[in-house]
Amino acid sequence: MAEKPAASRAPPRAQTPETVVALLAALLVTVLLLVFGSPNPARALRAFFLGPFSNRYYFGNMLDGAGLLLIAGLGVSAAFRAGVFNLGGDGQIYIAGLVAAVVCLALPQAPALIGIVLALVAAVAVGMLLAGVCGLFKYLWGTDELITSFLISAAIVPSVSYLIVGPLRNQQSNLLTTERIAEHFRLLRLLPPSNLNLALLFALLLAPLAYFLLYHTVRGYELRITGLNREFARYGGIAIGAYTAMPMAISGGLHGLSGAFAVLGTHHAAIQGFTIGLGWNAIAVALIGRNHPLLIIPAALIFAYMEAGAKAAMLHTEFSFELGAIIQAVIFFMITAQVALPRLWLRPRGRSTAA
Amino acid sequence: MIFNAVEIMTPILLAALGGLFAELAGVLNIALEGLILAGAFAGILAGAASGSLVVGMLAGALAGGLLAAVFTFFSIRLRANIFITGLAVNLLAAGSIPFISTWMFGTKGVLRFPDLPRLPRLLEGVTSGVGFIDSLLFGHSATVYLAWLLVPLALVALYRTPFGLRLRAVGAREDSVIIAGVDAVAYRRIAVLISGVAAGLAGAAISLRLGVYLPNISAGRGWIALVAIYLGYRHPIGILIAALLFGFTESLAGAAQGLLAIPGTVLLGLPYAITVVAMITYSALRARGQRRRRFMDAHF
């Protein structure tokens, strides 16, 4: 990597059979863990599969989670599509959420529209900045954006937590949280008492927009070609330098947007660790959706369902640990693996050159 | 301070030396973090169960190796994207250890093992008369000397054996190697397995020294090791120096914490911040050097 600064990675891709296999494997592992880990397997399984549909509250929260995942997933795929990796999504979402909350708390008297727009702009800007610099360093000096984006994010997360539980903490609350933002900044709830809000509609509009930009504009075409084959793109006269920093910045911006909606729409405050894990889930969503803006919509819904199910299973039984990381791990192992049986058996053993 | 730096450096050095094999074979092993975590957990469990630190270290190495085998099965055998599967390894370690811990001990938090023997210190009382050399060389945990021993070992293995030559060739000129009849895939798998074993040792070194297992005990050392490989110019001696530098900065930061009253939470991010600054500086300097060389080649 340090030897070849200009090189980019092939975007991680999944084919349909792999996607199905990965999802089934994740489902199977979840079921096995619930059966063997829970004191009451039947209840846990029932909660996992039916919990998200059991009432308006769970159902709405699931859809709300899908909206945030959709936006962040689009962000992940914006980088993947250009052959760059943004592994800092978790930190970008978290700090953007805090920034959105701080903007709203700093301007409690501002008109609703101005406050919301300012919060969104600030959150997107901070996300763009954090991911964009990684792209810029890659462009200038060949610094591996995969590592820098992860490290910057990992360095930031504890500081954001510190600000939330320290200087910005709401002393009246038992939760480790900032003050709640003013009523008029909160996005309209669509399915009370759940957290579902206007952000989902926004996310659903964003996906076709991303599709249009990626597949029906010159820049989108250039970005896709650069991601597929940098040398070919350069030979074809595409200014490939632009497609290192720009996709990273877009990716960070979308992560920032999702962090802002987590505050304006879902939680109305920045809570310690409230978005942690969303960045990694978004990578899984982008891969399930094969980095295609429109396919990311069902991918986000499927993943949100599994997440909500896991949460319900934990609430309903004494099953007290996070299934999330394990579900992600299974999906990450399987989703780009070439497990389609004919290929596995027809290929001569140990002779594949691609690694 | 120097003494501490050497102790802090050790797991980074162990993991980075192993990671160097993968790196030279052309694999950027971003799974080091998860491999360390697995080694730390398995190492202290086996160490406490058997009452033997050697068994603990071996178990750590075995756990790292096994997880690396899973990693290579998906990334190399099934040709899955190596970065995505690397993340999977990290997530699997971070996600399954609390599960196993809850299942075995009823808690996913701190695990204490009072019966675990203490890691012996070697060359205690030996002195050269110079304080700085003493704290650099003598009286350290046994794992420190293990890590030092592996530096010349890696050097010989990589640069003085046919195995090392082929392994490096796989990373540098894969096509020519395949034409020469070398099984590039096998070398790459072995390289990743070596990095897994070394990272497992690094993990066991961390947990056995502390005598407790804490959640997220690896604390970013896998990523630091990854960066140390580059800062060390992908060479064992360079990696030794880079790891020592990281050790120094971390022990300095630990000392500064008391003086400057930096909140503990913020400090958790510090190793990552130091690492990313080091990495960016390194690549910027390197890029400038390359540009100057190209200029000289072109004009003189």
Chai-1 contact restraints between the chains, C-beta under 6 A:
chainA,res_idxA,chainB,res_idxB,connection_type,confidence,min_distance_angstrom,max_distance_angstrom,comment,restraint_id
A,M1,B,L28,contact,1.0,0.0,6.0,A-B,restraint_1
A,A2,B,Y230,contact,1.0,0.0,6.0,A-B,restraint_2
A,P12,B,N81,contact,1.0,0.0,6.0,A-B,restraint_3
A,P12,B,I84,contact,1.0,0.0,6.0,A-B,restraint_4
A,F137,B,I280,contact,1.0,0.0,6.0,A-B,restraint_5
A,W141,B,S283,contact,1.0,0.0,6.0,A-B,restraint_6
A,W141,B,A284,contact,1.0,0.0,6.0,A-B,restraint_7
A,W141,B,A287,contact,1.0,0.0,6.0,A-B,restraint_8
A,G142,B,S283,contact,1.0,0.0,6.0,A-B,restraint_9
A,T143,B,I280,contact,1.0,0.0,6.0,A-B,restraint_10
A,T143,B,S283,contact,1.0,0.0,6.0,A-B,restraint_11
A,T148,B,V276,contact,1.0,0.0,6.0,A-B,restraint_12
A,L151,B,Y272,contact,1.0,0.0,6.0,A-B,restraint_13
A,L151,B,T275,contact,1.0,0.0,6.0,A-B,restraint_14
A,L151,B,V276,contact,1.0,0.0,6.0,A-B,restraint_15
A,I152,B,V276,contact,1.0,0.0,6.0,A-B,restraint_16
A,A154,B,Y272,contact,1.0,0.0,6.0,A-B,restraint_17
A,A155,B,G269,contact,1.0,0.0,6.0,A-B,restraint_18
A,A155,B,Y272,contact,1.0,0.0,6.0,A-B,restraint_19
A,A155,B,A273,contact,1.0,0.0,6.0,A-B,restraint_20
A,P158,B,T265,contact,1.0,0.0,6.0,A-B,restraint_21
A,P158,B,V266,contact,1.0,0.0,6.0,A-B,restraint_22
A,P158,B,L268,contact,1.0,0.0,6.0,A-B,restraint_23
A,P158,B,G269,contact,1.0,0.0,6.0,A-B,restraint_24
A,S159,B,V266,contact,1.0,0.0,6.0,A-B,restraint_25
A,S159,B,G269,contact,1.0,0.0,6.0,A-B,restraint_26
A,S161,B,T265,contact,1.0,0.0,6.0,A-B,restraint_27
A,Y162,B,P263,contact,1.0,0.0,6.0,A-B,restraint_28
A,Y162,B,T265,contact,1.0,0.0,6.0,A-B,restraint_29
A,Y162,B,V266,contact,1.0,0.0,6.0,A-B,restraint_30
A,F321,B,P98,contact,1.0,0.0,6.0,A-B,restraint_31
A,F321,B,F99,contact,1.0,0.0,6.0,A-B,restraint_32
A,F321,B,T102,contact,1.0,0.0,6.0,A-B,restraint_33
A,F321,B,K108,contact,1.0,0.0,6.0,A-B,restraint_34
A,A325,B,L91,contact,1.0,0.0,6.0,A-B,restraint_35
A,A325,B,A94,contact,1.0,0.0,6.0,A-B,restraint_36
A,A325,B,G95,contact,1.0,0.0,6.0,A-B,restraint_37
A,I326,B,G95,contact,1.0,0.0,6.0,A-B,restraint_38
A,Q328,B,L91,contact,1.0,0.0,6.0,A-B,restraint_39
A,A329,B,A88,contact,1.0,0.0,6.0,A-B,restraint_40
A,A329,B,L91,contact,1.0,0.0,6.0,A-B,restraint_41
A,A329,B,L92,contact,1.0,0.0,6.0,A-B,restraint_42
A,A329,B,G95,contact,1.0,0.0,6.0,A-B,restraint_43
A,F332,B,I84,contact,1.0,0.0,6.0,A-B,restraint_44
A,F332,B,L87,contact,1.0,0.0,6.0,A-B,restraint_45
A,F332,B,A88,contact,1.0,0.0,6.0,A-B,restraint_46
A,F333,B,F74,contact,1.0,0.0,6.0,A-B,restraint_47
A,F333,B,T85,contact,1.0,0.0,6.0,A-B,restraint_48
A,F333,B,A88,contact,1.0,0.0,6.0,A-B,restraint_49
A,T336,B,A80,contact,1.0,0.0,6.0,A-B,restraint_50
A,T336,B,N81,contact,1.0,0.0,6.0,A-B,restraint_51
A,T336,B,I84,contact,1.0,0.0,6.0,A-B,restraint_52
A,A337,B,F74,contact,1.0,0.0,6.0,A-B,restraint_53
A,A337,B,L78,contact,1.0,0.0,6.0,A-B,restraint_54
A,A337,B,A80,contact,1.0,0.0,6.0,A-B,restraint_55
A,Q338,B,L78,contact,1.0,0.0,6.0,A-B,restraint_56
A,Q338,B,R79,contact,1.0,0.0,6.0,A-B,restraint_57
A,V339,B,L78,contact,1.0,0.0,6.0,A-B,restraint_58
A,G350,B,V185,contact,1.0,0.0,6.0,A-B,restraint_59
A,S352,B,R79,contact,1.0,0.0,6.0,A-B,restraint_60
A,A354,B,R79,contact,1.0,0.0,6.0,A-B,restraint_61
A,A355,B,I76,contact,1.0,0.0,6.0,A-B,restraint_62
A,A355,B,R188,contact,1.0,0.0,6.0,A-B,restraint_63
